[in-house]
């Protein structure tokens, strides 16, 4: 999970940097910024879900 999160985060940052740095048409620039932002948000969501799963396992007890 850590490797997947790192890859998604790096790719998202690359999309945002390339979208801001390159002189390309406005539609392509917006698309690259949206893709980069979406990848970063998905990475944050993945990390939060992983943390929740880890804490759920550690607090799980036999019986209710």
N, C-alpha and C positions, 0 to 999 in steps of 0.2 A: 504494500500500500504506500509506503514511503517513496519508493522509486516512481510509481505511477503519479503520485502527487507532485514530486519534483519535476518530472517530465512535463506534466500539464502546466505547472507554474512557469517553467522556463519558456515553453512554447507560447503561452499567453503573453509573457513579457516581450518576447521577440515580435509577436504580432503588433503589440502596442507601439513598440519602438519603431518598427518599420513603417507603421501607419502614420506616425508623427514625422518621421525623418524624410521619407521619400516624397518627392513632388509628383504625385500621381493624381488622377482624376478624383474629384470629391466623392463619388460613389464608391470607388475602390478603397479610398482612405477610410470612409465611414465603415465599410464592411470589415476591414482589417481591425479597426478599433473595437467594433462590436464582437468579433471573434475572440480577440485578445481578452476583452473584459469578461466574456462568457466563460472562457477557460479558467480565468483566475477565480471567478465566482464558483465554478464547479469544483475547483481545487479546495477552496475554503469549505464548501459543503462536504466534500469527501473527508477532509480532516476532521470536521466536527462530528460527522457520523462515525468515524473510526474511534474518536475519543469517547463518544457515547457508548459504543459497543464494548470498549475496554473497561469503562467504569461499570457497565451493567454486569459484566462477567465477574468483576472483583466483588460486587456487593450481592451477588446471587447466593442465596442460602437454601438449604434443604427445607422443604415445607414452606408453608406460607404464614 
